[in-house]
Amino acid sequence: MQFGLTDEQEMIVSTVRSFVENEIYPHEALVEKTGEVPHELGEEIKRKVIELGFYAPNFPESVGGAGLSHLDFALVERELGRGSMALNHFFGRPQNILMACKGDQIERYLLPAVRGERMDALAMTEPDAGSDVRGMKCSAVRQGGDWVVNGSKHFISGAEHADFIIVFVATGVDETPRGPKKRITCFLVDRGTPGFEIRPGYNSVSHRGYKNSILYFDNCRLSDAQVLGEVDGGFDVMNDWLYATRITVATMSVGRARRVFDMAVDYAAQRRQFGQEIGRFQGVSFQIADMITEIDAADWLTLAAAWRLDQGLPANREIASAKLYASEMLARVTDRALQIHGGMGLMDELPIERFWRDARVERIWDGTSEIQRHIISRELFRPLGV
């Protein structure tokens, strides 16, 4: 087995890490303080990424993307994980689900998103439908040849910057032996569409500046031309294009953990107590040893899942394992790093408390840790008929 990176992959890692260190790190304090990314700054980051040739790296070259493999893209996301989510949003990784665009949708949504001319956001979660996607109440019904949508979505990341939203809504109900089962359809909804409103969401302690929004639909009329995939086929496009996005959470967790780890090691090597560096104390050195072991384990688990996708191998369980382990690893690493820094770790003069806060959400979004455990156990028991 080949565990090393190719020269091209080393170049990807070096290029993205250098970009994050030079173009993202300097602005993080401002975003933390204000909770905002100035419009001009976001556009500047986007422009520089486009010039670098890394915008939409997760899309094939046939539509203007960089054409990176799943493994290569995981390396990009790992390095981006070192920086502010709010700022890295403008690095530009449109939702892969846009590859399901057909006909006029390609020129209207797909290609402009890949070129950085239009930004997208993805909307599934509702106040009463988080992990239970089929529990969504936002619905669309046929009326006069159009679809009329009513309901709301919340916790929608990036919607404040989006030119259009990829929205999943209920479009019918089937009666099954296990009870009613909702049919789901995916729509492409432009900002400014009558009956559609994007409002500010909640203030989160994790990832300041990376905001969530609430979407409201009040008799919003959409045409068939705005259906992504097939009517009632929302789960098909979701399963084809979205399940691998859990790798993003895993890879970014690894990248952020490595940044925090480096800071903890440097501090332990410099901070002196009782006449020697605290890194010499077993209580600290053993924590450092545990941290790097867990980070490496999460890294390889994640890269292995991405590799399986590139080989066309089943990877659902491996992706769930990577997301579960990496996100929970990040929580442990940031907590240990804060403990090593002592009281200063909680002060906002250092970014440690920010990493600690930011780590909490990783075990919730893109599928909670409980959902990942459900996926893993289901994949193991299904062949046994359980």
KEKOL-665707 format. One line per 4 residues: number of its first residue (from 1); their letters; for each residue x, y, z of N, C-alpha, C. Coordinates in pm, whole numbers, plus 50000, padded with zeros to 5 digits. Example, Ala and Ser with C-alpha at 12.3 -4.5 7.8 and 13.67 -1.06 7.14 Angstrom:
BEGIN
1	as	51319:49431:50780:51230:49550:50780:51320:49670:50780; 51285:49775:50708:51367:49894:50714:51290:50003:50787
end
This chain:
BEGIN
1	mqfg	50084:49880:50000:50000:50000:50000:50088:50125:50000; 50041:50227:49931:50115:50352:49922:50055:50454:50019; 50132:50490:50120:50082:50583:50221:50130:50726:50199; 50231:50744:50116:50284:50877:50093:50204:50954:49989
5	ltde	50219:51086:49988:50152:51170:49889:50240:51183:49765; 50175:51197:49651:50249:51221:49527:50303:51363:49526; 50390:51393:49432:50442:51529:49421:50330:51629:49397; 50231:51590:49316:50119:51679:49288:50036:51703:49414
9	qemi	50016:51599:49493:49940:51614:49617:50016:51699:49719; 50147:51683:49724:50229:51767:49812:50216:51914:49771; 50208:51938:49640:50192:52075:49589:50056:52131:49628; 49951:52048:49622:49818:52091:49662:49818:52132:49809
13	vstv	49876:52047:49894:49881:52075:50037:49958:52203:50064; 50075:52217:50002:50159:52335:50023:50091:52463:49977; 50025:52456:49861:49961:52575:49804:49844:52621:49891; 49758:52527:49930:49640:52565:50009:49681:52609:50149
17	rsfv	49778:52541:50209:49821:52582:50343:49881:52722:50339; 49962:52750:50238:50021:52884:50225:49913:52989:50208; 49809:52956:50129:49699:53051:50109:49628:53079:50240; 49600:52974:50315:49529:52990:50442:49611:53073:50540
21	enei	49740:53046:50547:49826:53119:50640:49841:53266:50603; 49846:53294:50472:49872:53432:50427:49746:53514:50402; 49637:53447:50362:49517:53520:50323:49401:53504:50422; 49408:53404:50509:49298:53378:50603:49336:53415:50745
25	yphe	49448:53364:50794:49490:53390:50932:49489:53539:50969; 49541:53629:50884:49549:53770:50922:49414:53836:50951; 49305:53778:50901:49172:53841:50915:49086:53772:51020; 49136:53665:51080:49053:53588:51173:49013:53668:51297
29	alve	49104:53747:51349:49072:53824:51470:48958:53923:51444; 48959:53984:51325:48853:54079:51289:48718:54009:51284; 48713:53892:51222:48588:53818:51212:48540:53775:51349; 48632:53732:51436:48594:53692:51571:48537:53809:51650
33	ktge	48595:53925:51631:48553:54043:51707:48420:54097:51659; 48401:54103:51528:48281:54166:51471:48170:54065:51437; 48208:53939:51418:48111:53840:51375:48069:53858:51230; 48148:53932:51155:48115:53963:51016:48237:53943:50926
37	vphe	48212:53909:50801:48315:53911:50698:48279:54027:50604; 48359:54134:50604:48329:54247:50514:48313:54198:50370; 48215:54253:50300:48187:54209:50164:48311:54218:50075; 48383:54326:50088:48502:54346:50004:48606:54239:50031
41	lgee	48621:54200:50157:48718:54098:50193:48679:53963:50135; 48551:53929:50146:48505:53802:50090:48529:53796:49940; 48500:53904:49871:48520:53908:49725:48667:53902:49690; 48751:53963:49772:48895:53960:49747:48949:53817:49761
45	ikrk	48904:53747:49865:48946:53608:49883:48902:53523:49764; 48777:53541:49722:48726:53466:49608:48809:53493:49483; 48839:53620:49459:48918:53657:49340:49055:53591:49342; 49120:53592:49457:49254:53533:49467:49250:53381:49448
49	viel	49144:53317:49496:49131:53173:49478:49111:53140:49331; 49030:53219:49261:49008:53199:49118:49138:53217:49043; 49216:53319:49077:49345:53342:49013:49442:53227:49040; 49429:53167:49157:49515:53056:49195:49477:52928:49120
53	gfya	49354:52926:49066:49308:52808:48994:49248:52701:49082; 49208:52739:49205:49156:52641:49299:49007:52659:49327; 48940:52749:49257:48797:52766:49282:48723:52645:49226; 48623:52598:49299:48544:52480:49260:48635:52360:49230
57	pnfp	48728:52329:49321:48819:52216:49294:48749:52081:49297; 48627:52077:49354:48552:51952:49365:48467:51923:49243; 48481:52002:49137:48403:51980:49015:48495:51933:48902; 48444:51851:48810:48527:51799:48701:48570:51909:48604
61	esvg	48678:51883:48536:48730:51980:48438:48631:52004:48325; 48544:51907:48297:48447:51920:48188:48351:52037:48207; 48333:52082:48333:48246:52196:48359:48325:52316:48411; 48457:52308:48405:48540:52422:48445:48602:52412:48582
65	gagl	48582:52299:48651:48643:52282:48782:48786:52234:48774; 48848:52212:48889:48986:52166:48891:48998:52016:48867; 48887:51945:48883:48889:51802:48853:48966:51718:48952; 48970:51760:49077:49044:51683:49177:48971:51554:49213
69	shld	49048:51454:49248:48990:51330:49297:48934:51353:49437; 48861:51255:49488:48809:51266:49625:48923:51280:49725; 49031:51205:49703:49145:51212:49794:49212:51348:49786; 49233:51398:49664:49296:51529:49648:49211:51639:49713
73	falv	49080:51630:49693:48991:51731:49750:48990:51722:49902; 49002:51602:49956:49010:51586:50102:49133:51658:50157; 49243:51655:50082:49364:51725:50123:49342:51876:50123; 49267:51926:50024:49234:52069:50019:49153:52107:50142
77	erel	49049:52030:50170:48962:52061:50283:49037:52048:50416; 49130:51955:50424:49208:51940:50547:49287:52067:50577; 49347:52125:50474:49424:52248:50495:49332:52367:50523; 49217:52370:50458:49121:52478:50484:49069:52471:50628
81	grgs	49066:52350:50683:49020:52333:50820:49104:52409:50922; 49225:52446:50884:49313:52522:50973:49264:52666:50994; 49185:52716:50899:49145:52856:50904:49000:52877:50940; 48961:53003:50947:48825:53043:50982:48724:52993:50880
85	maln	48618:52928:50927:48513:52880:50838:48447:52996:50763; 48428:53108:50833:48362:53223:50773:48441:53277:50654; 48572:53278:50667:48658:53329:50560:48679:53225:50451; 48696:53099:50492:48720:52992:50394:48597:52963:50309
89	hffg	48481:53013:50352:48360:52997:50271:48381:53053:50132; 48464:53157:50122:48486:53223:49993:48595:53156:49910; 48654:53050:49964:48747:52970:49883:48670:52905:49768; 48542:52885:49789:48455:52842:49680:48455:52694:49651
93	rpqn	48366:52620:49719:48342:52479:49688:48192:52461:49674; 48135:52492:49556:47990:52477:49538:47946:52334:49567; 47816:52318:49595:47762:52186:49625:47771:52095:49502; 47831:51977:49521:47845:51882:49410:47711:51841:49351
97	ilma	47604:51857:49429:47473:51818:49381:47433:51895:49255; 47500:52007:49229:47471:52084:49108:47508:52007:48982; 47586:51901:48995:47616:51817:48879:47491:51746:48830; 47383:51751:48907:47256:51692:48864:47179:51788:48774
101	ckgd	47230:51908:48753:47163:52006:48666:47151:51952:48524; 47039:51986:48461:47014:51945:48322:46964:52063:48241; 46981:52056:48110:46926:52158:48020:46969:52299:48057; 46872:52391:48065:46900:52531:48094:46959:52550:48234
105	qier	46938:52454:48322:46994:52466:48458:47146:52473:48456; 47206:52412:48358:47353:52410:48350:47407:52551:48333; 47348:52627:48242:47393:52765:48218:47345:52861:48326; 47234:52828:48387:47174:52919:48485:47233:52902:48626
109	yllp	47269:52778:48660:47314:52751:48796:47453:52686:48802; 47471:52576:48732:47595:52499:48746:47719:52577:48705; 47723:52621:48581:47845:52687:48532:47875:52819:48604; 47776:52905:48630:47806:53027:48706:47859:52998:48847
113	avrg	47811:52888:48908:47860:52852:49042:48006:52808:49034; 48040:52731:48933:48178:52683:48917:48273:52798:48885; 48223:52896:48810:48308:53011:48774:48318:53114:48886; 48239:53100:48990:48241:53196:49100:48153:53316:49075
117	ermd	48067:53309:48974:47978:53421:48942:47852:53420:49028; 47812:53301:49072:47695:53288:49159:47732:53193:49273; 47682:53221:49393:47708:53135:49508:47580:53063:49548; 47597:52941:49596:47483:52858:49633:47483:52831:49782
121	alam	47372:52778:49831:47361:52728:49969:47264:52610:49964; 47276:52523:50062:47195:52401:50067:47099:52408:50185; 46971:52375:50161:46870:52387:50267:46789:52258:50280; 46808:52191:50394:46727:52075:50428:46665:52089:50567
125	tepd	46744:52135:50663:46705:52134:50804:46589:52228:50835; 46498:52180:50919:46385:52259:50967:46379:52251:51119; 46302:52339:51183:46290:52333:51329:46248:52196:51381; 46163:52124:51307:46116:51993:51351:46171:51878:51265
129	agsd	46269:51908:51182:46327:51805:51095:46476:51830:51081; 46552:51769:51172:46697:51779:51165:46753:51648:51111; 46784:51556:51200:46831:51424:51157:46722:51348:51080; 46596:51373:51116:46483:51307:51049:46442:51389:50928
133	vrgm	46512:51367:50817:46488:51447:50697:46345:51430:50647; 46292:51308:50655:46155:51286:50605:46050:51350:50694; 46092:51406:50806:45997:51474:50893:45973:51618:50853; 46033:51661:50741:46018:51801:50701:45873:51837:50673
137	kcsa	45839:51960:50709:45702:52010:50689:45693:52110:50575; 45805:52169:50539:45806:52260:50424:45764:52179:50301; 45660:52225:50233:45602:52142:50127:45569:52223:50003; 45555:52151:49893:45516:52211:49766:45400:52133:49707
141	vrqg	45301:52204:49657:45185:52139:49594:45165:52198:49455; 45109:52115:49367:45080:52159:49231:44965:52259:49231; 44984:52367:49152:44877:52466:49141:44898:52544:49012; 44806:52530:48918:44815:52604:48793:44940:52578:48712
145	gdwv	44991:52455:48717:45109:52420:48639:45240:52448:48710; 45235:52518:48823:45356:52548:48901:45355:52468:49031; 45462:52485:49105:45469:52434:49242:45458:52552:49337; 45373:52539:49437:45357:52644:49537:45415:52593:49668
149	vngs	45518:52664:49716:45592:52619:49833:45554:52702:49955; 45533:52634:50067:45507:52700:50194:45585:52628:50305; 45635:52707:50399:45709:52649:50511:45838:52725:50536; 45926:52664:50614:46052:52731:50649:46165:52631:50664
153	khfi	46286:52684:50658:46408:52608:50684:46492:52691:50781; 46573:52623:50862:46662:52700:50947:46800:52633:50955; 46895:52704:51018:47035:52659:51025:47096:52647:50884; 47062:52738:50794:47111:52728:50657:47239:52809:50642
157	sgae	47351:52738:50634:47482:52802:50627:47504:52869:50491; 47562:52988:50494:47601:53058:50371:47488:53120:50294; 47365:53114:50345:47251:53167:50269:47258:53318:50252; 47322:53387:50348:47329:53533:50338:47412:53579:50219
161	hadf	47501:53491:50170:47584:53525:50054:47532:53462:49926; 47433:53373:49937:47392:53291:49824:47306:53368:49724; 47330:53338:49597:47246:53392:49489:47129:53300:49461; 47144:53173:49497:47033:53078:49486:47052:52969:49591
165	iivf	46941:52905:49626:46941:52803:49731:46895:52670:49673; 46962:52563:49711:46922:52427:49674:46834:52377:49789; 46704:52366:49766:46608:52341:49873:46537:52206:49854; 46532:52130:49963:46458:52004:49963:46325:52026:50035
169	vatg	46214:51989:49967:46082:52006:50027:45998:51880:50003; 45895:51863:50084:45805:51749:50070:45705:51777:49958; 45686:51679:49870:45594:51697:49757:45489:51586:49749; 45468:51519:49860:45365:51415:49861:45390:51318:49974
173	vdet	45297:51227:49991:45307:51126:50097:45264:50991:50043; 45342:50887:50072:45307:50750:50037:45270:50675:50165; 45167:50594:50156:45130:50508:50269:45209:50378:50259; 45281:50344:50364:45362:50223:50367:45325:50140:50490
177	prgp	45369:50012:50493:45341:49930:50611:45394:49991:50741; 45495:50078:50729:45551:50141:50848:45491:50279:50874; 45387:50311:50799:45324:50441:50816:45351:50535:50701; 45300:50660:50709:45319:50757:50601:45467:50785:50576
181	kkri	45504:50796:50450:45643:50824:50410:45643:50937:50308; 45703:51047:50343:45698:51165:50256:45790:51150:50135; 45741:51200:50023:45823:51210:49903:45891:51347:49904; 46017:51349:49862:46097:51471:49869:46144:51511:49729
185	tcfl	46137:51640:49700:46185:51693:49573:46282:51807:49600; 46383:51817:49515:46484:51923:49528:46456:52034:49427; 46460:52159:49474:46435:52275:49389:46553:52371:49393; 46572:52444:49285:46670:52552:49277:46592:52683:49286
189	vdrg	46616:52759:49392:46536:52879:49419:46626:53002:49420; 46596:53097:49331:46676:53219:49322:46642:53317:49433; 46744:53384:49483:46720:53494:49577:46631:53598:49508; 46537:53652:49582:46449:53752:49524:46323:53696:49462
193	tpgf	46309:53564:49460:46187:53504:49407:46068:53547:49495; 45959:53595:49435:45843:53636:49516:45797:53523:49607; 45770:53559:49733:45726:53459:49830:45840:53387:49899; 45963:53423:49865:46080:53359:49927:46163:53465:49997
197	eirp	46194:53442:50124:46268:53541:50203:46379:53474:50282; 46495:53539:50285:46609:53492:50364:46628:53588:50480; 46615:53537:50602:46628:53622:50721:46746:53577:50805; 46801:53669:50888:46911:53630:50977:46868:53517:51070
201	gyns	46962:53427:51100:46933:53314:51186:46972:53339:51330; 47027:53239:51393:47060:53245:51535:47209:53279:51554; 47241:53331:51670:47381:53357:51704:47441:53230:51762; 47544:53180:51698:47609:53056:51742:47743:53086:51807
205	vshr	47779:53006:51907:47910:53023:51970:48019:52959:51887; 47981:52873:51793:48079:52809:51706:48090:52883:51573; 48213:52901:51526:48240:52960:51395:48174:53096:51376; 48213:53191:51459:48160:53326:51445:48188:53379:51304
209	gykn	48089:53449:51252:48102:53503:51117:48053:53408:51010; 48050:53278:51042:47995:53178:50950:47849:53160:50990; 47765:53239:50930:47629:53255:50981:47533:53149:50928; 47425:53135:51001:47314:53053:50955:47195:53144:50931
213	sily	47108:53104:50842:46991:53185:50808:46864:53104:50820; 46752:53175:50824:46620:53112:50823:46552:53148:50691; 46500:53048:50624:46432:53069:50495:46282:53056:50516; 46209:53150:50456:46062:53148:50465:46003:53140:50324
217	fdnc	45906:53050:50309:45834:53036:50183:45686:53061:50210; 45631:53161:50142:45491:53198:50160:45426:53203:50022; 45364:53092:49984:45304:53079:49851:45405:53115:49742; 45524:53062:49757:45631:53086:49659:45611:52993:49539
221	rlsd	45597:53050:49420:45569:52973:49300:45698:52940:49227; 45716:52810:49200:45834:52762:49128:45788:52678:49009; 45863:52683:48901:45827:52607:48782:45899:52472:48782; 45857:52385:48690:45923:52256:48676:46070:52272:48637
225	aqvl	46101:52385:48573:46239:52409:48530:46333:52425:48650; 46275:52444:48768:46358:52462:48887:46369:52336:48972; 46316:52225:48920:46331:52097:48988:46468:52040:48954; 46547:52009:49056:46678:51948:49035:46662:51797:49047
229	gevd	46694:51726:48940:46667:51582:48936:46525:51559:48892; 46460:51462:48954:46323:51428:48918:46227:51466:49030; 46102:51493:48992:45999:51517:49092:45988:51393:49182; 45985:51417:49312:45983:51312:49414:46114:51232:49419
233	ggfd	46215:51282:49349:46344:51211:49346:46452:51279:49428; 46411:51355:49528:46508:51428:49609:46608:51339:49679; 46562:51223:49726:46654:51133:49796:46754:51070:49700; 46715:51056:49575:46809:51001:49476:46926:51096:49453
237	vmnd	46896:51224:49430:47006:51319:49408:47085:51340:49536; 47015:51331:49650:47083:51346:49779:47184:51232:49798; 47141:51110:49770:47229:50996:49790:47341:50990:49687; 47314:51038:49567:47416:51038:49462:47527:51138:49488
241	wlya	47490:51254:49547:47587:51363:49551:47623:51414:49689; 47539:51393:49789:47561:51459:49916:47625:51375:50026; 47612:51242:50018:47656:51165:50135:47806:51178:50158; 47884:51202:50053:48028:51214:50069:48070:51346:50133
245	trit	47977:51441:50148:48014:51569:50210:48053:51552:50357; 48017:51438:50417:48059:51414:50555:48210:51406:50567; 48277:51370:50456:48423:51367:50458:48478:51506:50484; 48407:51609:50435:48453:51746:50456:48465:51778:50604
249	vatm	48364:51740:50683:48370:51766:50827:48489:51693:50889; 48511:51569:50847:48622:51491:50901:48757:51554:50866; 48775:51590:50739:48904:51644:50698:48932:51779:50763; 48830:51865:50771:48850:51995:50833:48877:51981:50982
253	svgr	48817:51881:51045:48844:51856:51186:48990:51817:51206; 49043:51738:51114:49184:51698:51122:49275:51820:51105; 49245:51903:51005:49327:52022:50983:49329:52115:51102; 49211:52138:51161:49203:52228:51277:49274:52166:51397
257	arrv	49262:52035:51413:49330:51968:51524:49481:51981:51512; 49533:51972:51391:49678:51985:51373:49725:52127:51406; 49646:52226:51372:49684:52362:51407:49685:52381:51559; 49582:52331:51625:49574:52341:51770:49688:52262:51835
261	fdma	49716:52145:51782:49823:52061:51836:49958:52132:51829; 49986:52194:51715:50113:52266:51701:50126:52375:51807; 50017:52445:51833:50020:52550:51934:50042:52491:52073; 49982:52377:52101:49998:52314:52232:50141:52267:52253
265	vdya	50202:52208:52149:50339:52161:52160:50435:52278:52181; 50417:52384:52102:50503:52502:52117:50492:52561:52258; 50370:52568:52308:50350:52626:52442:50413:52537:52548; 50395:52405:52534:50451:52312:52633:50603:52313:52631
269	aqrr	50661:52347:52518:50807:52352:52507:50865:52483:52561; 50781:52586:52576:50829:52717:52620:50785:52753:52762; 50666:52715:52800:50613:52750:52931:50690:52678:53041; 50741:52751:53137:50818:52692:53247:50743:52702:53378
273	qfgq	50744:52593:53452:50689:52587:53587:50781:52496:53669; 50798:52530:53794:50883:52450:53883:51022:52429:53823; 51072:52532:53754:51209:52530:53704:51232:52454:53575; 51127:52410:53505:51149:52340:53378:51027:52356:53287
277	eigr	51047:52324:53159:50938:52334:53062:50830:52233:53099; 50704:52275:53086:50595:52187:53128:50585:52062:53041; 50643:52068:52920:50644:51950:52835:50724:51836:52893; 50808:51865:52991:50886:51761:53055:50804:51683:53159
281	fqgv	50691:51740:53199:50608:51672:53297:50524:51565:53227; 50519:51449:53288:50447:51338:53227:50300:51370:53206; 50243:51448:53298:50102:51483:53285:50072:51561:53159; 50171:51635:53109:50155:51709:52985:50203:51628:52865
285	sfqi	50320:51566:52878:50377:51494:52765:50289:51378:52719; 50224:51311:52816:50137:51201:52778:50013:51252:52704; 49964:51370:52742:49852:51429:52669:49893:51461:52526; 50013:51513:52509:50064:51543:52375:50072:51416:52292
289	admi	50121:51309:52353:50132:51181:52283:49994:51130:52239; 49896:51139:52328:49760:51095:52294:49702:51180:52182; 49728:51310:52186:49673:51401:52085:49723:51365:51946; 49853:51349:51929:49905:51323:51794:49863:51185:51745
293	teid	49851:51089:51836:49807:50955:51797:49664:50960:51743; 49577:51032:51812:49438:51043:51767:49426:51123:51638; 49505:51227:51624:49501:51308:51501:49543:51224:51382; 49653:51151:51396:49700:51067:51285:49597:50960:51251
297	aadw	49537:50901:51353:49436:50798:51328:49317:50855:51251; 49270:50973:51291:49158:51037:51221:49197:51074:51078; 49320:51119:51061:49368:51159:50928:49365:51040:50833; 49423:50927:50874:49428:50811:50787:49291:50751:50765
301	ltla	49206:50752:50866:49070:50702:50852:48995:50783:50747; 49017:50913:50749:48948:51002:50655:49001:50986:50513; 49133:50985:50498:49192:50971:50365:49159:50834:50304; 49150:50732:50390:49114:50599:50341:48972:50598:50286
305	aawr	48880:50669:50351:48742:50676:50303:48737:50746:50168; 48813:50856:50154:48817:50928:50026:48878:50840:49917; 48981:50764:49953:49045:50673:49857:48945:50568:49808; 48863:50516:49897:48764:50417:49857:48667:50474:49754
309	ldqg	48628:50599:49772:48540:50663:49674:48607:50669:49537; 48736:50703:49536:48809:50711:49409:48821:50575:49342; 48821:50467:49423:48831:50332:49367:48696:50274:49330; 48590:50351:49355:48457:50301:49325:48410:50194:49422
313	lpan	48469:50192:49541:48433:50092:49642:48325:50147:49735; 48245:50060:49795:48148:50106:49894:48220:50181:50005; 48165:50294:50046:48237:50375:50145:48145:50439:50248; 48018:50401:50249:47924:50466:50339:47965:50450:50486
317	reia	47999:50327:50524:48040:50303:50663:48171:50373:50694; 48266:50368:50601:48397:50429:50623:48386:50581:50636; 48298:50642:50557:48278:50787:50566:48216:50821:50701; 48117:50743:50743:48054:50767:50873:48154:50751:50986
321	sakl	48239:50651:50977:48342:50630:51079:48438:50747:51086; 48477:50797:50968:48570:50911:50963:48508:51035:51024; 48382:51062:50988:48315:51181:51041:48297:51170:51192; 48256:51053:51238:48236:51030:51381:48366:51047:51458
325	yase	48468:50975:51416:48592:50975:51494:48664:51109:51488; 48672:51169:51368:48746:51294:51354:48681:51408:51431; 48548:51416:51427:48481:51525:51498:48493:51510:51649; 48486:51386:51698:48500:51364:51842:48647:51376:51885
329	mlar	48739:51340:51795:48881:51361:51821:48911:51509:51837; 48852:51593:51752:48877:51737:51760:48833:51792:51894; 48722:51743:51945:48675:51789:52076:48776:51756:52185; 48831:51635:52180:48928:51595:52281:49060:51673:52268
333	vtdr	49103:51694:52145:49230:51764:52121:49221:51910:52165; 49111:51977:52128:49099:52118:52167:49087:52131:52319; 49019:52038:52382:49005:52044:52528:49140:52024:52596; 49219:51929:52546:49352:51907:52603:49443:52026:52579
337	alqi	49434:52084:52459:49517:52200:52429:49484:52316:52522; 49356:52335:52550:49315:52440:52642:49369:52412:52782; 49362:52286:52823:49412:52249:52957:49562:52274:52968; 49635:52244:52863:49780:52266:52863:49812:52415:52874
341	hggm	49731:52499:52812:49752:52644:52818:49706:52704:52951; 49634:52624:53030:49588:52673:53160:49487:52786:53144; 49490:52879:53239:49394:52990:53238:49398:53072:53111; 49517:53089:53053:49528:53169:52931:49453:53105:52814
345	glmd	49433:52974:52823:49361:52908:52716:49218:52955:52700; 49160:53007:52809:49022:53056:52805:49012:53204:52771; 49124:53271:52761:49123:53413:52731:49122:53436:52579; 49053:53542:52536:49044:53563:52392:49169:53627:52333
349	elpi	49273:53648:52414:49401:53690:52358:49463:53578:52274; 49426:53455:52304:49472:53339:52227:49353:53277:52154; 49377:53211:52041:49266:53151:51966:49222:53015:52019; 49286:52967:52127:49255:52834:52177:49108:52821:52215
353	erfw	49055:52922:52286:48914:52914:52328:48822:52915:52207; 48864:52980:52101:48784:52979:51978:48780:52839:51917; 48896:52774:51908:48899:52639:51854:48815:52544:51940; 48819:52565:52070:48742:52483:52163:48593:52501:52137
357	rdar	48546:52626:52122:48405:52653:52092:48366:52599:51955; 48451:52624:51858:48419:52583:51721:48405:52431:51708; 48482:52359:51789:48483:52213:51777:48347:52152:51810; 48268:52220:51891:48145:52157:51940:48045:52125:51831
361	veri	48036:52211:51731:47933:52192:51629:47964:52077:51534; 48090:52037:51526:48128:51933:51429:48059:51800:51458; 48021:51777:51584:47954:51652:51619:47804:51659:51595; 47758:51773:51541:47615:51793:51520:47579:51806:51372
365	wdgt	47646:51899:51302:47602:51921:51164:47655:51813:51070; 47592:51807:50951:47620:51703:50852:47604:51563:50910; 47510:51549:50999:47482:51420:51060:47546:51409:51196; 47464:51401:51300:47516:51395:51437:47599:51268:51458
369	seiq	47675:51268:51569:47752:51147:51602:47660:51027:51617; 47540:51050:51669:47445:50940:51686:47401:50884:51551; 47378:50973:51455:47340:50927:51321:47454:50850:51257; 47579:50894:51275:47693:50822:51218:47703:50682:51279
373	rhii	47681:50670:51409:47684:50539:51474:47572:50449:51420; 47457:50512:51391:47346:50436:51333:47385:50383:51195; 47447:50467:51114:47489:50426:50979:47590:50311:50987; 47688:50326:51075:47792:50225:51089:47733:50091:51131
377	srel	47651:50091:51236:47593:49966:51285:47497:49905:51183; 47421:49989:51113:47328:49939:51010:47404:49869:50899; 47516:49927:50856:47596:49866:50749:47654:49731:50793; 47684:49720:50922:47741:49594:50973:47636:49485:50989
381	frpl	47517:49524:51032:47411:49425:51059:47327:49389:50939; 47319:49481:50841:47232:49457:50725:47263:49325:50653; 47391:49294:50628:47420:49167:50560:47378:49043:50639; 47360:49062:50769:47320:48950:50856:47168:48942:50871
385	gv	47098:49032:50800:46953:49030:50806:46894:49090:50931; 46974:49170:51002:46925:49232:51125:46881:49375:51097
end
